[in-house]
């Protein structure tokens, strides 16, 4: 029996209340499922990294609030050594990229994808951490993101860190104030990260194409 691509969805955790539970917005899973994929939540178990890389067709890494290694930052930040999530996330992202399997990173997931390819982030950005607000994003012509979502779109504003040095990634979108809103990896089958929370948007939002692109990039 044929099936849709299996998508590993790295879970977030309740960092504001003790990190005692895994959690993830249903919108991540719904976006994958609406576009023909089969989403599965993945916990922070190191023994699962290799089997997930082998058995799954694509990876989706989520937003979250956790400190990243100090060397990933420009300027002051509440950085710390890798935690359980970050250790597993690094292994998964590197493994999926090495296997040339599709990767989509959202918010913190984008920052990890970028930092593993030489980018650095800052924790000093104004006016971008209120989920009730929205702003316009302009894509860069000729990028994969522009082909997926078009020239511009309006997205939510819900992050307190941002990329300031792109490393070997290609910046594929900016906010009007210059904040990097998306990156992608040249030469990869599909390796794209966005700063906004697409899972909070409705199915008719232009950014829905991110989930469709992730699924379409999988081997059938």
C-alpha positions in Angstrom: 0.0 0.0 0.0 1.4 3.4 -0.9 1.8 6.0 1.8 2.7 9.6 2.1 6.2 10.6 3.2 7.0 10.2 6.8 8.0 13.5 8.4 9.9 13.5 11.7 8.6 16.5 13.8 11.1 17.3 16.6 9.0 18.1 19.6 9.3 21.3 21.7 9.1 21.3 25.5 7.4 23.3 28.3 10.5 25.4 29.1 8.5 28.0 30.9 7.2 25.5 33.4 10.1 23.2 34.2 10.7 21.3 31.0 8.7 18.3 32.3 6.6 17.7 29.2 7.0 17.6 25.4 4.7 19.9 23.5 4.0 21.1 20.0 1.3 23.1 18.3 -1.1 21.0 16.3 -0.6 23.4 13.4 2.8 21.8 12.6 1.2 18.3 12.2 -1.9 19.7 10.4 0.3 21.5 7.9 2.3 18.4 7.1 -0.9 16.2 6.9 -2.8 18.6 4.7 0.0 18.4 2.1 0.2 14.6 2.0 2.8 13.8 4.6 2.5 11.7 7.7 3.9 13.6 10.7 5.3 11.8 13.8 6.6 13.5 17.0 10.2 12.8 17.9 11.4 13.1 21.5 14.9 13.9 22.8 16.2 10.4 22.9 19.8 10.2 21.4 19.3 6.5 20.6 16.5 7.4 18.1 18.6 9.8 16.0 20.1 7.2 13.6 16.9 5.2 13.1 14.9 8.4 12.5 17.5 9.5 9.9 17.3 6.1 8.2 13.5 5.6 8.3 12.0 9.0 7.8 11.7 11.0 4.6 11.9 14.6 5.9 12.6 16.6 9.1 10.6 19.5 10.6 12.2 21.3 13.5 10.1 23.6 15.6 10.2 26.9 17.4 11.2 26.9 21.0 12.8 29.0 23.8 16.2 27.6 24.8 19.7 28.9 25.0 22.1 27.9 22.3 25.9 27.6 22.5 27.7 31.0 23.2 29.7 30.8 20.0 26.5 30.9 17.9 25.8 34.4 19.2 27.0 37.9 18.3 26.8 40.1 21.4 25.4 39.3 24.8 23.0 36.3 25.2 21.9 33.9 27.9 23.8 31.1 26.2 24.5 27.7 27.6 26.1 24.4 26.5 23.8 22.2 24.3 20.8 20.8 26.2 18.9 17.6 25.5 16.8 19.1 22.7 19.7 20.8 21.0 21.9 17.7 21.1 19.3 15.6 19.4 18.4 18.4 17.0 22.0 18.9 15.9 22.3 15.1 15.2 19.0 15.0 13.3 19.7 18.1 11.2 23.2 17.0 10.3 22.0 13.5 9.5 19.2 14.6 7.2 21.4 17.0 5.4 24.1 14.4 4.9 21.5 12.0 3.5 20.1 14.9 1.3 16.7 14.5 2.8 14.4 17.6 3.1 14.6 19.8 6.2 12.3 22.6 7.2 13.2 24.7 10.3 10.8 27.1 11.9 11.9 29.9 14.3 14.5 28.3 16.6 14.6 25.4 14.1 15.7 27.9 11.4 18.4 29.3 13.7 19.9 25.9 14.4 19.8 25.0 10.7 21.6 28.2 9.9 24.1 28.1 12.8 25.2 24.6 11.8 26.2 26.2 8.5 28.3 29.0 9.9 25.6 31.6 10.7 25.4 33.5 14.0 22.5 35.0 15.8 21.7 37.9 18.1 19.3 38.1 21.0 19.1 41.9 20.6 16.2 42.6 18.2 13.3 45.0 18.9 9.6 44.7 18.0 9.6 41.1 16.9 8.2 39.2 20.0 4.5 39.7 20.0 2.4 36.9 18.5 -0.6 39.3 18.2 1.4 41.5 15.7 2.2 40.9 12.1 4.5 42.4 9.5 5.4 42.1 5.8 8.2 39.9 4.5 9.9 40.5 1.2 11.5 37.4 -0.5 14.7 37.5 -2.5 14.2 36.9 -6.2 15.6 33.6 -7.5 15.4 31.8 -4.2 13.5 28.6 -3.5 11.4 30.5 -1.0 10.4 33.1 -3.5 9.3 30.3 -5.9 7.2 28.8 -3.2 5.5 31.8 -1.6 5.9 34.7 -4.1 7.4 38.1 -3.7 5.9 39.2 -0.4 3.6 37.9 2.4 2.4 39.0 5.8 3.5 36.9 8.7 3.3 36.8 12.5 6.0 38.5 14.7 6.9 36.0 17.4 10.7 35.6 18.0 13.3 37.2 20.2 16.5 36.1 18.3 17.5 36.6 14.7 20.3 35.7 12.3 22.8 38.5 11.8 25.6 36.6 10.0 24.4 34.2 7.4 27.5 32.0 7.1 27.2 29.7 4.1 23.4 30.0 3.9 21.5 32.1 1.5 19.2 34.8 3.0 15.9 34.4 1.1 13.7 37.0 2.9 13.8 40.1 5.1 11.4 42.1 7.1 11.2 45.8 6.3 13.6 46.7 9.2 16.2 44.3 7.7 15.7 41.4 10.0 16.5 38.1 8.3 13.2 36.2 8.0 14.3 33.2 6.0 17.4 31.2 4.9 18.1 28.3 2.6 21.1 26.1 1.8 22.3 26.2 -1.8 22.8 22.8 -3.4 20.5 20.9 -0.9 17.4 19.1 -2.2 15.3 21.1 0.3 16.8 22.9 3.3 14.9 25.9 4.3 14.3 27.9 7.4 11.8 30.7 8.2 11.7 32.9 11.3 7.9 33.2 11.5 5.6 30.6 13.0 3.8 29.2 9.9 1.9 26.7 12.1 -0.1 29.6 13.5 -1.4 30.7 10.1 -4.5 29.3 8.4 -4.3 26.8 5.6 -5.0 29.5 2.9 -1.9 31.6 4.0 0.7 31.8 1.2 3.3 30.2 3.6 1.4 27.0 3.5 3.6 26.3 0.5 6.4 25.6 2.9 4.8 22.4 4.1 3.9 21.5 0.5 7.4 22.1 -0.6 8.8 19.9 2.2 6.5 17.0 1.1 7.1 17.5 -2.6 10.8 17.3 -2.1 10.6 13.8 -0.6 11.3 10.8 -2.7 8.1 9.0 -3.7 
